């Protein structure tokens, strides 16, 4: 069900929350999308650390599954909370972008 929704129609909520509401019963986790495809295609191991991927979801069980997937792929997942809070941190919307969008960060386990 493709949909086009101007940012002003989202009424301050992240687009992922809008999508989650459109697909009732679905388990939605926003993740991996704050990095471009070229960065995601690189080895997640970086100079002794692991590339960070941010996750946001209103479904803790689904977020845990994607957290495990990210770990198994070699990434360092960081949970940002729910879609209305954490989702906004990694959203590119109109002229207002989240503070963490396109941030290529590396976590070093001590």
C-alpha positions, -999 to +999 in steps of 0.1 A: +000+000+000+022+029-012+013+062+003+025+097-002+021+119+029+033+155+031+052+162+063+025+186+075+000+157+074+020+138+100+010+162+128+044+161+145+047+124+146+074+105+128+065+088+095+073+054+110+045+059+136+022+069+107+031+037+089+027+016+120-008+030+124-016+023+088-007-014+091-025-024+123-012-056+138+022-052+121+054-052+143+074-022+132+110-015+140+127+015+125+163+005+121+193+006+098+178+035+078+198+063+092+229+052+071+232+053+034+233+020+015+270+024+006+279+027+043+257-003+053+274-024+026+307-019+043+321-042+069+305-032+102+338-039+120+357-006+120+391-001+136+384-025+164+349-013+170+315-020+155+294+004+134+263+016+152+227+011+140+199+028+158+166+011+165+132+026+175+100+007+181+068+006+201+071-032+203+098-043+227+098-079+216+102-069+179+130-045+188+147-073+207+146-095+176+161-068+154+187-061+181+198-097+179+198-096+141+220-065+141+244-081+166+246-112+144+254-091+114+283-075+134+267-041+142+263-024+175+226-017+179+215+011+201+178+013+211+164+048+210+130+041+226+096+043+210+088+056+175+075+089+187+107+096+206+136+077+191+121+076+156+123+114+154+160+113+161+167+093+129+141+108+106+147+129+076+115+149+071+110+179+050+136+205+061+137+191+096+161+162+101+167+142+133+199+148+152+212+113+145+203+109+108+233+099+086+256+098+116+281+070+110+292+061+145+314+033+159+311+017+193+342+004+210+335-023+236+358-017+265 
